[in-house]
Amino acid sequence: MSKQLVKPGTGGVYMINDHLYEGRFTPRMPDGKRKSFNIYAQTREECEKKLAEMIAEIKEKIAAEKVAMKR
């Protein structure tokens, strides 16, 4: 698995083998624990696109959970 330097909150894309990429995002959940979310794709570009979409969805869910916890 090749490593890549990434900024916090942006996830990372890793090459698993010649035809498989893994996108990983590990945010801190509202309860303070980290949870890992993964997606897989055949090309780096496809993986980056899917990862960006997944991160947006997860951040929305986390924000909604934080609001619900404050009530």
ROLUMSE-490184 format. One record per residue: x, y negated, z of N, C-alpha, C, CB in turn. Coordinates in Angstrom, 2 decimals. Each point is the difference from the previous one (the first is absolute). Glycine has a CB too. Example, Ala and Ser with C-alpha at 12.3 -4.5 7.8 and 13.67 -1.06 7.14 Angstrom:
% residues 2
R       n.X       n.Y       n.Z      ca.X      ca.Y      ca.Z       c.X       c.Y       c.Z      cb.X      cb.Y      cb.Z
R     13.19      5.69      7.80     -0.89     -1.19      0.00      0.90     -1.20      0.00     -1.89      1.17      1.25
R      1.54     -2.22     -1.97      0.82     -1.19      0.06     -0.77     -1.09      0.73      1.18      0.63     -2.15
//
This chain:
% residues 71
R       n.X       n.Y       n.Z      ca.X      ca.Y      ca.Z       c.X       c.Y       c.Z      cb.X      cb.Y      cb.Z
R      0.86      1.17      0.00     -0.86     -1.17      0.00      0.91     -1.23      0.00     -1.89      1.23      1.23
R      1.70     -2.13     -2.19      0.82     -1.20     -0.04     -0.61     -1.08      0.88      0.76      0.57     -2.33
R      0.10     -1.33      3.00     -0.46     -1.06      0.91     -0.06     -1.33     -0.74      1.00      1.23      1.98
R     -1.79     -2.13     -1.45     -0.17     -1.32     -0.58     -0.21     -0.98      1.14     -0.98      0.95     -2.15
R      1.64     -2.10      2.10     -0.21     -1.03      1.02     -1.30     -0.73     -0.31      2.49     -0.26      0.36
R     -3.33      0.10      0.65     -1.28     -0.67     -0.19     -0.25     -0.97      1.14     -0.90      1.99     -1.23
R      0.06     -2.97      0.96     -0.40     -0.95      1.03     -1.11      0.63      0.85      0.63     -1.98     -1.48
R     -0.70      1.62      2.76     -1.06      0.54      0.85     -1.39     -0.36     -0.56      1.53     -0.18      2.00
R     -2.43      1.13     -1.96     -1.37     -0.25     -0.46     -0.22      0.23     -1.47     -0.16     -1.59      1.80
R      1.20      2.00     -2.53     -0.16      0.20     -1.44      0.02      1.45     -0.41      1.05     -2.19     -0.32
R     -0.72      3.09      1.24      0.08      1.41     -0.34      1.27      0.31     -0.76     -2.48      0.11     -0.06
R      2.62      1.12     -0.38      1.19      0.41     -0.73     -0.35      1.06     -1.02      1.43     -0.55      1.97
R     -0.65      0.58     -3.06     -0.19      0.99     -1.05      1.26      0.85     -0.05     -1.56     -1.52     -1.35
R      1.38      2.82      1.40      1.12      0.93      0.04     -0.16      1.06     -1.09      0.27     -0.40      2.47
R      0.83      0.74     -3.13     -0.02      1.04     -1.02      0.15      1.35      0.68      0.99     -1.57     -1.74
R     -2.00      2.43      1.57      0.02      1.33      0.58      0.79      0.94     -0.91     -2.23     -0.41      1.13
R      1.92      0.40     -2.43      0.76      0.74     -1.01     -0.14     -0.74     -1.32     -0.36      2.22      1.20
R      0.75     -1.61     -2.30      0.00     -0.69     -1.30     -1.37     -0.51     -0.44      1.90      1.43     -0.61
R     -2.96     -0.79      1.07     -1.33     -0.37     -0.47     -0.99     -0.30      1.12      0.44      1.40     -1.97
R      0.08     -1.75      3.15     -0.91     -0.27      1.12      0.56     -1.10      0.89     -0.80      2.37     -0.08
R     -0.03     -3.37      0.32      0.35     -1.11      0.89     -0.97     -0.02      1.16      0.96     -1.35     -1.91
R     -0.46      0.95      3.07     -0.83     -0.13      1.19     -0.01     -1.45      0.43      0.51      2.37      0.70
R     -1.71     -2.90     -0.45     -0.14     -1.33      0.57     -0.40      0.16      1.45     -0.64     -1.01     -2.23
R      1.35      0.34      3.13     -0.27      0.15      1.43     -0.18     -1.36      0.64      1.32      2.14      0.06
R     -2.34     -2.23      0.80     -0.29     -1.21      0.75     -0.27      0.42      1.44     -0.95     -1.21     -2.04
R      1.68      0.63      3.00     -0.13      0.39      1.40     -0.26     -1.24      0.86      1.53      1.98     -0.38
R     -2.80     -2.40      0.44     -0.33     -1.19      0.81     -0.21      0.36      1.46     -1.04     -1.04     -2.01
R      1.06      0.02      2.84     -0.36      0.16      1.42     -1.51     -0.18      0.08      2.28     -0.86      0.86
R     -2.94      1.84     -0.29     -1.46     -0.01      0.11     -0.41     -0.89      1.18     -0.14      2.33     -1.02
R     -1.14     -2.68      1.12     -0.46     -0.86      1.10      0.30      0.57      1.40     -1.78     -0.81     -1.53
R      1.88      2.13      1.64      0.31      0.59      1.31      1.50     -0.02      0.31     -2.01      1.44     -0.26
R      2.81     -2.00     -0.64      1.44     -0.14      0.23      0.84      1.13     -0.57     -0.58     -1.23      2.01
R     -0.05      2.29     -2.47      0.73      1.14     -0.56      0.20     -0.20     -1.50     -0.96      1.52      1.78
R      2.01     -0.91     -2.30      0.25     -0.04     -1.44     -0.66      1.20     -0.65      2.19     -1.23      0.35
R     -2.71      1.01     -1.57     -0.61      1.08     -0.76      0.52     -0.08     -1.42     -2.09      0.00      1.45
R      2.47      1.13     -2.01      0.57      0.03     -1.33     -1.07      0.36     -1.04      2.22      0.65      0.97
R     -2.24     -1.40     -2.06     -0.90      0.25     -1.12      0.86      0.24     -1.24     -1.87     -1.45      1.02
R      1.57      2.50     -1.78      0.80      0.36     -1.16     -0.87      0.14     -1.25      1.64      1.17      1.50
R     -1.05     -1.51     -2.64     -0.63      0.26     -1.30      1.09      0.57     -0.91     -1.74     -1.88      0.29
R      1.32      2.57     -1.33      0.95      0.62     -0.93     -0.39     -0.34     -1.42      0.44      1.87      1.62
R      0.56     -2.00     -2.50     -0.24     -0.30     -1.41      1.15      0.54     -0.83     -1.32     -2.08      0.60
R      1.11      2.17     -1.92      1.00      0.56     -0.89      1.03     -1.04     -0.46     -1.69      1.65     -0.73
R      1.34     -2.94      0.77      0.95     -1.04     -0.40      0.15     -1.02      1.13     -0.61      0.31     -2.44
R      1.73     -0.98      2.47      0.26     -1.01      1.03     -1.01     -1.15     -0.09      2.43      0.60     -0.04
R     -2.73     -1.03     -1.18     -0.92     -1.12     -0.21     -1.40      0.36      0.51      1.34     -0.74     -2.00
R     -1.79      1.94      1.68     -1.32      0.46      0.45     -0.03      0.08      1.53     -0.32      1.29     -2.15
R      1.40     -0.80      2.74      0.09      0.13      1.45     -0.03     -1.38      0.66      1.32      2.13     -0.27
R     -0.58     -3.10     -0.28      0.01     -1.35      0.56     -1.39     -0.63     -0.06      2.40     -0.25     -0.69
R     -3.11      0.47     -0.42     -1.35     -0.56     -0.14     -0.96      0.63      1.01      0.43     -0.40     -2.45
R     -0.41      1.73      2.56     -0.86      0.69      0.96      0.33     -0.40      1.43     -0.21      1.91     -1.59
R      1.51     -2.07      1.88      0.42     -0.39      1.34     -0.52     -1.38      0.36      2.05      1.42     -0.26
R     -1.94     -2.37     -0.66     -0.49     -1.36      0.26     -1.50      0.01      0.29      1.80     -0.93     -1.49
R     -2.56      1.71      0.73     -1.44      0.10      0.22     -0.30      0.63      1.36     -0.37      0.19     -2.49
R      1.11      0.86      2.82     -0.21      0.69      1.27      0.33     -0.92      1.18      0.53      2.19     -1.11
R      0.57     -2.94      1.02      0.39     -0.91      1.07     -1.08     -1.05      0.24      2.42      0.37     -0.57
R     -2.97     -0.93     -0.51     -1.06     -1.00      0.15     -1.21      0.59      0.73      0.78     -1.13     -2.12
R     -1.17      2.35      1.75     -1.15      0.65      0.65      0.28      0.26      1.48     -0.61      1.06     -2.19
R      1.80     -0.57      2.49      0.34      0.34      1.38      0.07     -1.26      0.86      1.27      2.01     -0.80
R     -0.70     -3.08      0.27      0.08     -1.25      0.76     -1.39     -0.54      0.31      2.20     -0.51     -1.08
R     -3.14      0.65      0.13     -1.38     -0.43      0.25     -0.63      0.82      1.13     -0.21     -0.69     -2.42
R      0.43      2.01      2.38     -0.56      0.88      1.04      0.59     -0.33      1.36     -0.32      1.80     -1.70
R      1.63     -2.05      1.75      0.65     -0.33      1.27     -0.55     -1.31      0.56      2.08      1.22     -0.74
R     -2.26     -2.22     -0.14     -0.54     -1.28      0.44     -1.42      0.17      0.55      1.42     -1.19     -1.71
R     -2.23      2.02      1.03     -1.37      0.25      0.47      0.01      0.71      1.36     -0.79      0.13     -2.39
R      1.71      0.82      2.57      0.10      0.71      1.28      0.42     -0.94      1.12      0.57      2.10     -1.22
R      0.33     -3.04      0.92      0.45     -0.97      1.02     -1.17     -0.88      0.42      2.34      0.01     -0.96
R     -3.15     -0.44      0.02     -1.16     -0.83      0.31     -0.98      0.79      0.86      0.29     -1.29     -2.15
R     -0.53      2.54      1.79     -0.92      0.85      0.76      0.51      0.24      1.42     -0.70      1.10     -2.13
R      2.01     -0.99      2.31      0.57      0.23      1.33     -0.15     -1.22      0.91      1.62      1.58     -1.04
R     -1.66     -2.78      0.46     -0.11     -1.22      0.79     -1.42     -0.20      0.54      1.83     -1.00     -1.38
R     -2.80      1.67      0.79     -1.39     -0.17      0.42     -0.29      0.74      1.25     -0.65     -0.29     -2.32
//
